[in-house]
Amino acid sequence: MKILVTVKRTPHRDVKMEVASDGALITADIKFEINPFDEHALEAALRIKEARTAEVLAATIGGAEYQEQLLTALAMGCDRAIRVDTNLALDSLQMARCLAALVTNERPDIVLAGKLAVDDENGQIPAMLAELLGWPQASQASKIELVDDGKRARITCEVDAGLEEVEVELPAVVTADLRLNEPRYASLPGIMKARKKPMNVLALAQLGEFGTARARVTGYQSLPPKSKGVMLGSAEALVNTWRDRQLI
């Protein structure tokens, strides 16, 4: 079995991002990490590998700085990694088309991805990828179980009303939610072995032409500061405040 896990480089979850006067994000001296949802997808892949014979491949699209996150994935236990080299601002559809070309070349049995990236909370690419490949998709997985001798996957998905269990034929695209597992830390031996593992770099053009971007980010804005709360001594005072503000 071959498992391909998509990995995105995102600002560290504890970092407070700041916006420059021109609307650009200030990324100098910012620490980056693997997108937290992708970490859960990685952990799911590694647990499948531990339970049965499998190869785990981490893949990303981006510049040389993305090597850091791929090394982390390799240190966690991935067998090899691929980076599609580009500094272009690709939109979701272009990214999905690029991944579809990579998946077609690699022919994995399952693609695991985080349900979204914490930097833009877009969440479009896995669904687009499944559509382009013509594969079934299961989203927001909190449990993944391979059945029928690895030919199908039974997945518990988190939905608004609770939990939904679906069964899909492989190959398929599955996105991970936070309750799927607890991602492991890279061990010291894993970190030492990571740099000896295969990491291939492909030029974007090697995978094909993916059209022009249909959407682009034009800028960012910081949220206005929240006003301080006012402590009131009684329910009557609260009602009077509402009346003064013509809320009731």
C-alpha positions in Angstrom: 0.0 0.0 0.0 1.1 3.5 -0.8 -0.2 6.5 1.2 0.4 10.1 0.0 0.0 12.8 2.6 -0.2 16.5 1.6 1.8 18.9 3.8 1.5 22.7 3.9 3.8 25.1 5.6 1.9 27.5 7.9 2.8 30.0 10.6 3.2 28.5 14.0 -0.2 28.2 15.8 1.0 30.4 18.7 2.3 33.2 16.4 0.2 36.4 16.3 0.4 37.6 12.7 0.8 41.4 12.0 -0.3 43.2 8.8 1.9 45.9 7.1 0.5 49.2 5.9 0.3 47.9 2.4 -1.9 44.9 3.4 0.9 42.3 3.3 1.6 39.9 6.1 4.8 40.5 8.1 6.5 37.2 8.0 10.1 38.2 9.0 11.2 36.2 12.0 8.0 34.2 12.0 8.3 30.5 13.0 6.6 28.1 10.7 5.4 24.5 11.1 3.4 21.8 9.4 -0.2 22.7 9.2 -1.7 21.2 12.4 -4.5 19.4 10.5 -1.9 17.9 8.2 0.0 16.5 11.2 -3.1 14.5 12.0 -3.2 13.2 8.5 0.5 12.2 8.8 -0.1 10.4 12.1 -3.0 8.5 10.5 -0.7 7.4 7.6 2.1 6.3 10.0 -0.3 4.3 12.1 -1.6 2.5 9.0 2.1 1.8 8.1 2.7 0.4 11.5 -0.3 -1.9 11.2 0.4 -3.2 7.7 3.1 -3.0 5.0 2.9 0.5 3.5 5.0 3.3 2.1 4.2 6.9 3.3 5.0 9.7 1.0 4.8 13.4 2.1 4.2 15.9 -0.7 4.1 19.7 -0.8 4.0 22.6 -3.3 6.2 25.6 -2.6 9.7 27.1 -2.4 12.9 25.9 -0.8 11.7 27.0 2.6 9.2 24.1 2.5 12.0 21.7 2.9 11.9 22.3 6.7 8.4 20.9 7.0 9.2 17.9 4.7 12.2 17.1 6.9 9.8 17.1 9.9 7.5 14.7 8.1 10.4 12.4 7.3 11.6 12.6 11.0 8.1 11.6 12.1 8.4 8.5 10.0 7.6 9.1 6.4 9.6 7.1 3.9 10.2 9.8 1.3 9.1 13.3 0.3 8.4 15.3 -2.8 8.4 19.0 -3.2 7.0 20.6 -6.3 9.1 23.7 -6.6 7.4 27.0 -7.2 7.1 30.5 -5.8 4.0 31.4 -7.8 0.8 32.3 -5.9 -1.3 29.4 -7.1 -5.0 29.4 -6.4 -6.8 26.4 -5.0 -7.7 24.9 -8.4 -4.2 25.2 -9.7 -2.9 23.5 -6.5 -5.4 20.7 -6.9 -4.5 20.2 -10.6 -0.8 20.1 -9.6 -1.5 17.5 -6.9 -3.7 15.5 -9.3 -0.8 15.3 -11.7 1.5 14.2 -8.9 -1.0 11.6 -7.7 -1.4 10.3 -11.2 2.4 9.8 -11.4 2.7 8.2 -7.9 -0.5 6.1 -7.9 -1.1 6.0 -4.2 -3.9 3.9 -2.7 -5.1 6.7 -0.5 -4.4 10.4 -0.2 -4.6 11.9 3.3 -4.8 15.6 3.9 -5.8 18.0 6.7 -9.4 19.2 6.4 -8.1 22.8 6.0 -5.0 24.9 6.5 -5.0 27.2 9.5 -3.5 30.1 7.7 -6.4 30.6 5.2 -9.0 28.1 6.4 -9.9 27.5 2.8 -10.5 23.7 2.8 -11.2 23.5 -1.0 -8.2 21.6 -2.3 -8.9 18.0 -1.1 -12.5 18.2 -2.6 -11.1 19.6 -5.9 -8.4 16.9 -6.0 -11.0 14.1 -5.5 -13.1 15.5 -8.3 -10.2 15.9 -10.7 -9.1 12.3 -10.0 -12.7 10.9 -10.0 -12.1 9.4 -6.6 -14.4 9.2 -3.6 -13.8 11.5 -0.8 -14.5 11.5 3.0 -14.1 14.7 5.0 -13.4 15.6 8.6 -12.4 12.1 9.6 -12.2 11.3 13.3 -11.6 7.6 12.6 -10.1 5.7 9.7 -10.3 1.9 9.4 -9.2 -0.1 6.4 -11.5 -3.0 5.6 -12.0 -5.7 3.0 -8.3 -6.5 3.0 -7.3 -2.9 2.4 -9.6 -2.4 -0.6 -12.0 -0.1 1.2 -11.9 2.4 4.1 -14.5 2.9 6.8 -14.4 6.4 8.0 -16.2 8.2 10.8 -16.7 11.8 9.8 -17.6 14.7 12.1 -20.7 16.6 10.9 -22.8 19.3 12.4 -25.4 16.8 13.7 -22.8 14.5 15.2 -20.9 11.6 13.6 -21.5 10.0 10.2 -19.9 6.7 9.1 -19.1 6.2 5.5 -17.4 3.5 3.5 -15.4 4.3 0.4 -13.6 2.2 -2.2 -9.9 2.9 -2.5 -8.2 4.8 -4.0 -9.8 7.8 -2.2 -9.1 11.2 -0.7 -9.7 11.5 3.1 -9.3 14.7 5.1 -8.4 14.6 8.8 -10.0 16.4 11.7 -8.3 17.2 15.0 -10.0 14.3 16.9 -8.6 11.7 14.6 -5.5 11.1 16.7 -2.7 12.7 18.7 0.3 13.4 16.4 3.6 12.1 17.5 6.8 14.1 18.0 9.8 13.4 15.9 12.3 11.3 17.9 16.0 12.1 18.0 16.8 9.0 15.9 14.1 10.0 13.5 15.5 13.5 13.1 19.0 12.0 12.4 17.6 9.6 9.8 15.5 12.2 8.1 18.2 13.8 6.0 19.2 10.5 4.6 15.8 9.7 3.3 14.8 10.5 -0.3 13.5 14.0 -1.0 12.8 14.7 -4.6 12.3 18.2 -6.0 10.2 18.6 -9.2 9.8 21.8 -11.2 6.2 22.8 -11.6 6.5 22.6 -15.4 7.4 18.9 -15.1 3.9 18.1 -14.0 2.2 20.2 -16.7 0.4 23.4 -17.3 -2.3 24.4 -14.8 -3.8 27.5 -16.3 -4.0 31.0 -14.7 -5.2 31.8 -11.2 -8.9 32.5 -11.0 -8.7 33.9 -7.5 -6.0 35.8 -5.6 -5.5 37.4 -2.2 -5.4 41.2 -2.6 -4.5 42.0 1.0 -5.1 41.5 4.7 -6.6 43.6 7.5 -6.2 43.3 11.2 -9.3 42.9 13.2 -10.2 46.1 15.1 -9.5 45.9 18.9 -12.4 44.7 21.0 -14.0 47.3 23.3 -13.7 46.6 27.0 -16.6 44.9 28.7 -18.7 46.6 31.4 -19.5 44.8 34.6 -23.1 45.4 35.7 -24.4 44.7 39.2 -27.8 43.3 38.4 -30.2 42.1 35.7 -32.1 45.4 36.1 -29.0 47.4 35.2 -28.5 45.2 32.2 -32.1 45.8 31.0 -31.7 49.5 31.5 -28.5 49.5 29.5 -30.3 47.7 26.6 -33.1 50.3 26.8 -30.6 53.2 26.7 -29.0 51.8 23.6 -32.4 51.1 22.1 -31.7 47.4 21.8 -35.1 46.6 23.3 
